[in-house]
Structure formats: structure tokens, C-alpha cells
Amino acid sequence: MKYRLFVLFLACFSFLPARIEAASWPGFRGPTADGHAPATKVPLFWSATSGIRWKVPVAGKAWSSPVVEGDRVFVTTGVITGEMMSLEARAYQLSDGKEVWKQTVFEKPAGGIHQKNSHASPTPVLSDGRLYVHFGHDGTAALDATDGTILWTQASLTYSPVHGNGGSPVVHQGRLIFSCDGEKDPFVAALDTASGKVLWKTPRAVEVSRTFSFSTPLIIEVDGLAQAVIPGSGAVVAYDPNDGREIWRFRYAEGYSVVPQPLYHDGMIYVCSGFNRAILFAIKADGRGDVTDTHLVWSDDKAVPKESSPIIVDDLIYLNDDKGILSCFVAATGEELYRERLEGQGGYSASPVYAGGHLFFHNGSGITTVIKPGRSFSKVAENSLGEPGLSSFAVVPDGFIMRSEDHLIRIGE
């Protein structure tokens, strides 16, 4: 009798579905918007021929980052045919990279962009079973993440771009928030995630000669109240995400084409001021009105990134400039601990990630330098995929998903 029960148990077990892999990297810089995935067990070493679980071609060009939820990986892309472009979203299986669905969201004439940009540079965001895709001035949409069905589109927030699109959206309490910093009259806006209706639109109201920028908002909480901190040309501004009301601003003169997403740590905002000379500012986030003269804690103007976002681990802030100079400071005081050059040719546009106790810095030629965090420089590895790309990594429990110029790649055994 015991033997029969055992055989029955094995028979039932053999018909159970295979374990479905689950992961969560729902937007630009991950679930906490700071590049952190500390609980993962990611590889430290790989190459173009080893440590790659799967690699699949993706049509078109995009510098948006992949996003992941459950057993799916999602990307956006821009496919150009003649003078027209198709702005698309695609879903792939996390386990093997097999395409699950693809959806054309917009079809438009292919306008001019900077040679380093793409028509699909903003990273999409996942929330409550929906994939929100944003193509800057070309429009925004919500898709059913299960099958790619378009739930709504919004293309009324028009503006004249400079160099194309870039800044990614964020979701906060039923609002999809993003910046629209174009050639003139820059503004920030929020859409209703349920319908795509414009809930608020707030002018930047900053006097600068170059109004275009490409930064991603950061949602923080100060004294129990939410703030949407959104850098732009000439200033970083904190808005009430509910109605777009300005809470505070910190001016940085003529800084423009601001790309890095800010960081929030121990009551301070860390923001990079963009071109032509990038400056890192550490600003207390508890102010009201213009806080330029009252809330600056420290700043630094040497080897500050114009594209890559900084990252904080424990009490230290790390930032790599576009040429690959890595700097490390005490976050609270600005004390400089070291500056070292990361190896490899190709500019640094991707934002670093912290996973499995290590920092990963990926450059435009496909080389990732692995660093052990600490008060002194400690390089662990240097890995080359052999494929160029400007996208930032998405982190999954045992590795990374990255987008090269031609492929979607899962790094990991």
C-alpha cells in the first residue's frame, strides 16, 4: 500500500508545471529607482561566448532599458522603414528569450535625432499588469502586459524636441509623471494611468537659453509628503505629484541637456547639472520656494557624469563620467575618497547597478567593469560582450538583462 501511494505521488508530481521564473525590475533603475538589487546572486564574470543564457535579435534601435515582471521581459524599439518609423513594444519569456508578443504603438515620420540617441530612449514602466510606454513628443500609451493590447494612447502633449526623446516616466498613485523639456516652453506633466487623460501640466518657469533636457523624475517622501523631483535646464525642481504644484527649486545657472536621474539619501537630493560643465550638487530636500542659497550641502565639478546616473551604496556615492573616470565620495560630506579610470573604450551612458554586493559599470562598447564597494578602489572583473549599446542593465535574481545595439541578452548561467 505504501509503495502504491509513493508511485501515485511521483506520477502526480510529474504532471506539475515547470517552475516559472519570477523577477521584478519594473522601471528605469529598478524597483527602488536607485539601481539596487542587493539580494540577487549575479555572476561576476562573463564574455561574448561564456556566461550567456540566451541572446535574441531585436529589430530596430532603442536605448531604453529592458523591464521585467514575473516571467516576462519587455522592451521598446523604433523600427525605421524608408521615411517612416514604427514605435513598438515587445515581450519575451525570461526563461529562454522567446518572443511572446509585439505591438505597434505609433507610426510616424522618422524625424531627426542626435546621432547618439534613438527614437525609443525612454524606459517603459510596469505597474498593476500594465506596461506604460513613452516616446517623448511622439506620444505615450498603456498596454496590457499580458498580450500587448493597447488600452489607451495620449499624443496631445506636443512640443518641439531637440536631439529627440530621452527621459523616462514614473508611476505614482495613479499618475504617470514625466518631463517635456523641448526647444521652448518646457513643462512637466502627469497622466491618469487609467485613461491617459492629462491630470496636470506645469510650466518649468526657469529662465535659461537652452531649455531642452532628458531627465527622469524621482519620487521621494519628505516629512510624510510626496515630492516628484525632476531636474531640467537651469534648475532641479520638486513638484507635488498630486497636482503639479512647485514645492522647491534649486538653480544651477545654464546647465542644460540634463540626463542623469537624481538620487535621494538621508534627507538629501543628489543631482547632476548637465552640459556644458556638469556639477554634482547635494541638496537638503526639506525646503520651500527657492532654496539655492540655503540648502546646498556640498558640490563637486570634477569628472561629473552628463549621462550616467550616480549610485549610493551604504554611505558612499559613486559616479562615472562619460569618459570612464569613477569617483567615490562620502555622501554626507562630499569628502573625496578616490578617482580611478574604468577600462575599455566607448563612452559611459548607461547607469550603474548594485547587485549581489558589487557595482557594475557598463560602457558603450559592451564592457562591464565590476567593482567591490568601499572606501578604496577594488576592481574585481572586466567583462566584454563584444557588442555596443547604451542601455542600462535590468537585474534578475541570477543575472542581468541588457539591450545591445542588435540584441536582447540574458547574462547568467
Beta strands, then each sheet from edge to edge (+ up, - down):
strand 1: 23-25
strand 2: 36-37
strand 3: 52-57
strand 4: 67-70
strand 5: 72-81
strand 6: 84-93
strand 7: 99-109
strand 8: 125-127
strand 9: 130-134
strand 10: 140-144
strand 11: 150-154
strand 12: 170-172
strand 13: 175-180
strand 14: 187-192
strand 15: 198-203
strand 16: 218-222
strand 17: 225-232
strand 18: 235-239
strand 19: 246-251
strand 20: 263-265
strand 21: 268-272
strand 22: 280-284
strand 23: 289-290
strand 24: 296-300
strand 25: 311-313
strand 26: 316-320
strand 27: 325-330
strand 28: 336-341
strand 29: 353-355
strand 30: 358-362
strand 31: 367-371
strand 32: 379-384
strand 33: 394-396
strand 34: 399-403
strand 35: 407-411
sheet 1: 1+ 4- 5+ 6- 7+
sheet 2: 2+ 29+ 30- 31+ 32-
sheet 3: 3+ 35- 34+ 33-
sheet 4: 8+ 9- 10+ 11-
sheet 5: 12+ 13- 14+ 15-
sheet 6: 16+ 17- 18+ 19- 23-
sheet 7: 20+ 21- 22+ 24-
sheet 8: 25+ 26- 27+ 28-
end
